Amino acid sequence: MANKINLLPPGINIGGSLGKILKLTRMLGVISVALFLIFALGISVYLIISTITMNGLNSETDSLKVQVKALESTEQQVVLLKDRIGKINIALAQPEALKNLDDVEPFISGLGPSTSLSQLDIDPQKVDLSLNFKSTLDTSTFIKSLSDSNTFKSIVLMSFGYNPTSGYSVSVSLTK
């Protein structure tokens, strides 16, 4: 037979309004814990979705940065091309300058494959050339061809330099 043991003295009974308040408090506590758990679950879901969205946006941003870099390079090439076309049109608009271009063209076309023309300024009175030669032979051949020609009145060697990596740098001013 099971005995009921009550450790509280028989005179202390919780009843009446205090019992109702305790029941109400217990019910409010359970509801508060349930609401807190629902709120915590909602915040967790929100943070997970935000992280996934942010990672997607970061990858999209990175791909757009790569596209912008590629477009910057292309745009720079287009701007340089437009600038060159404009300068060519200016040179073609001046008949005297065009004649100077025709006079200097044999010297430019006779350059070797290791020679590069870095600058060419043509105006009606003179032509300024800057060239880079890889070998001494190319340099001396170009200078000899200029000195042997009777096309220009004066040939002024503006600068002559040597760099072990790029070779010889020659700047010449030719006057009609």
C-alpha angles and dihedrals in degrees: 000000000000117000122211112225119195114191093189117085112256093242094063108076123158106222144129121032096350091058091051091050091050092049090048092048091049091049091048090049092053091047091047092051090048091049091047091052091048090048092048090049090050092049090048092051090047092051092048092050091045092051092050091048092047092050089051091050091048092053090047090049091051092051090049090051090054090050091049091051090051091047092048090057092047092046091050090052091049092050092049090048092051089049092051092047090051092051091047090052090050090051092047091050091061110069094195091053089048089054089052089051090053090050095051096041095085090057092049095045090051093060118116124246092257092057122090129196106224100176137012121181116182126184131155095269104038149003123226118201130187116188138175117215124192096199138040091232092060091047095050093043091054094047091046091050090052094048093046094052124088094202097102129047095214133020114193121189100216098182140355122190142163130215119179092222102042101026127220122358116202128182118190132181115206120194127194 
